[in-house]
Amino acid sequence: MQLTGKVILITGAGGGLGGTAALALAKQGAQVILLDKIITKLESVYDKIVAAGAPEPIMYPFDLAGANENDYQELADRIEAKYGSLDGLLHSAVEFSAFEPLVLHKTKDWGHSLNVNLNAPFILCKVLLPVMQKSDSAAIVFTSDSKARTGQAYSASYGVSKIALEGLAKILAEELESEGKIRVNTLIPGPIDSPFRKKAYPAEDKSLLPAMSSLNEIYTYLFSADSIGLTGRIIDAQTFKQQPTN
C-alpha cells in the first residue's frame, strides 16, 4: 500500500486511462478524487474502487471546458478545507474529435480541444499549487501522446495541445524544482487498448495492444515515494523500466 494517506485528484477519471489510474492508485491506499463531467462514468469507476475494498473515492462532477476560474478555485478551496493538502494531480482528461487537415478543422473544435487539453491543466495547476505545497511531497503528472507531440500531420488541435502541454510541464517543473517539494513529469502511455485508441484508430487490431491495466505500475511509481527526485521528465510507459527519456 504505497499510497496510503495520499490524496490524489484525477481529471478524466471516468475515461479509460483516467479510470484505470484511479483504480490502481486507490488499490495502493490513495484517497482519490474523481473528476469528470459525465456522472454515470464517475459512478462506474466509483463502484469498481469500492468493490476492490479500496478507500472510498470522492466524485466531483466538473466540466473542464465550461467551468470558469471561480469554479476551479472553488474546487481547490474544497480540497484544502477537507484534506488540508493535495499530494497528487493527474491530468488524464482529453478532448479529441478526429484526425483532419488544419484547413478543415472547425474553430469550435479547436477552441474546445485547447480548453480541455491545455487551458484546463494550466488553471488547475495554478489554483492547486498552493494546496499541493502544503504536502510534504507531491506529484503532478501530465499525459501526452507519442505521435501527436511530434507535430504529426492531421493531428489538428489535439496535436498542438500536446506539444504545448509538454512545454507547460517542462516550464512548471523548472520553476518548482528548487523547492524540491513538487515533482512534475509527463507520461506517454504509448499504444494501449483504450477507448481513446479505438476512436482514433478504429481499423487497428486492438488485440495486439497492451491492456490499460499494464499502466498500473507506472501510475503507482509516479505518485509514490519511489519517484521523489524525478522531475521534468518525459516518460515512455512502454520502456520506463529501463530508463525514462528526457
N, C-alpha and C positions, 0 to 999 in steps of 0.2 A: 504494500500500500504506500507507494512512493509520494502520493499527493495528499495524504490525509491532512485536513485542516486548510488546504489551499482553496481559494475562491477564484474561479476562472469563468470569464464571460466569453461566450462563443456566438459570433454572428452567423447567420445562415444555418442555425442549429437544426432546422427542420429539413435541410437538404441532405444529400448523400454523404459528402465528406464531413460536413458540419455535424451531422447526427452520429457518424462513425466516431469522430473525435470526442464528442460529448459522452458517448457510452464508454469509450476507452478510458477517458480521464476520470469519469465517475467511478469506474471499477477500481481505479487506483486510489480512491478515497476522496477525490476532489468534490467540492461543492460547486456544481456547475450552474451557471445562469444561461438559460436557453433563450436566445433572441432570434426571432423570425417574424415575418408578417402573416404567415399562414398558421392559424391556431391549430387546425387539425394535424398538421405536420409536427408542431411542437408537442401535441398530446401523444402522438405516436412515439416520439423519442423519449418523452417523459415516462411512458408506460414501460418501455424497454429498460430504462435505467432502474426504475422501481422493481421490476421483475428480477433484475440481476442482483438485488439486495444492496445496491449502492446508495450513497446518501441521496435523499430526495432532492431533485433539482428544482430550480425556480424557473417558471415560464414567464417570459417577458415579451408579449406581442409588440412588435415595433416595425414600422415601415421606414427603412433607411432612406429611401428616395423621397418620401413625403414628409418626413419629420423636419422641424426647424431646429435651430440651435438651442432654443429653450427646452425642447423635448429631450435633446441629447443631454443637456445639463441636468434635467430632472432625473434621468437615468443614473448619471454619476452621483447625484445627491442621494438617491435612494440606496445605491450600493454602499456608499460611505456610511449612511445612517444605520444600515442593517449589519454591515460586516466590519466597518472601520477602515478597511483597506481592500485592495484588489491585487491578487497575486498573478493573474494571467489574463491575457486578451488574445483571442484567436480570431483573426479576420478571415472567415470562411465563406461569407456571403458573396455571391457572384451573379452578375447580370450578363446574359449572352443571348442575342437574337438569332443571328445567322452569319455565316461567312459570306461576304459580298464585297464588291468594289466600293471604295470610299465614295465615288461619284454617285452611287445608288443608295448610299446609307442615309436613312431618314434622320433629319435633325432631331426629332423627338427621341428616336432610339439612341442617338449619340449622347444627348443630354442625360437620358435615364441611365444609360450604362455607366457614364462617368460619375454620376451621383452615387450609385451603389458601389462601384468598383474602386473609386478613388476618393471622392469627396467625403463619403461616409467614414472610411478608415481614418482620414485626416481629422475630422471633427471628433470622432470617438477618442482618438489618441489625445487630442487637445483637452477634452473635458475630463478624461480619466487619468491622465498623468499625475495630477495632484493626489488622487486616491491611491494610485499604484506606488507612488513614492513613500507612502506610509507602510508599505510592505518591506520586510527585511530583504527579500529578493523576489523580483517579479520578472515576467517574460511577456514580450509582445511577439506574436508570430503572424506574419503576412503570408498570403497564399498567392503564388504566381503560376506561370504556365511556361513549360519548356519551349514551346513553339511561338506563342504569341509574343513573348518577351524579346524575341529576336527581330521583330518587325516583319512578321510573316505576311505576305500578300493576302488580302481579303479578310484579315482579322479585324479590320474596322476599329470601332471604338473599344472593343474588348482588348485588342492588341495594344492600342495606345494606352489604355488604362493600366495594363500590366507593366508596360515599360515605365510609366510614370510612378506606379506603385513601388517598384523596386528602388527608384530614386528616392522616394519618400522614406522608405525603410532605411536606406543607407544613410541619409542625412540625419534621421532621428537617432540611429544607432551611434553615430559620431557625436551628436550633441549630448547624449546621455552616458557615453562611455566613461567619462571622467568621474561621474558619481559612483559608478560601479554597482548600482542597485537594480537597474532595469536593463535587461539584455533584449536586443531587437534582432530578429532573424527572419529570413524569407524562405518558406518551404515550397519546393516544386514537387508536387505529388508524382508527376510523370503519368504515363498511360495507365489508367485504373478503370476497372469496370464500375463506373459510377453513372448516375442519371445524367450528369453534365456530358459525359463522354458519349452516351447514347444519343443525345441531342445533337452534339457537334459532329459526330462521325457515325451516322446511322448504318452505313454499309459495312462497318468494321466487324470482324468476328470477335465478339467480346469474351468468348470462352478462352481466348488466348491471353487475356489480360489478368493481372493480379486482382484479387478481391479488395474491396475497400478496407477490410479488416487488416490487410497487410501493412497499413499505415499506423496501426495501434502503437507499435513500439516507438516509432519516431515521435508521435504526438506526446507520448509519455516522457520521452527523453527531453524534448524541448521545453517542457514545463516543470521538469523535476530538477533537483539539485545537481544532477549529473551534468547539466548543460551550463551551470554557472561559469561565467568567464568567456563563454562563446557568444559573440555578438557581432553584428554587421556582416553576417554570412548569408550566402545564398546556398541552400542545402538541397541537394537532389535526393529525394526519398529512396530512389532506386539504388543508390550507391553510398548512402551516408555511413554505412557500417565501416567502409574502407576510409573515406575521407570526405568531409564537407568541402564544397567548392567555393572559391571566392567569387 
